[in-house]
Amino acid sequence: MTQKDVSHRIWAVEAARYLRVSRSTLAKWRMNGEGPPYHRMGPRLVYYYQNEIDAWLANCDVRKAAAPKA
């Protein structure tokens, strides 16, 4: 990660708000190996990088997976 990427670090509560899900949903995603990539600072502090969340969201776009109508 570059210094510019570090400036876009957001805590789990902010990531949940950005994704419009509850903090518990975000925690369940982490436990199940789902959701955007996350990082830990110690045993309890979880944070995300904004660009990784955006990339994860782009890969979740259902419209890209749909077959074109004939």
ABEGO torsion letter per residue (X at the ends): XBAAAAAABBBAAAAAAAAGBBAAAAAAAAAAGBEBBBBBBEAABBBBBAAAAAAAAAAABAAAABBBBX
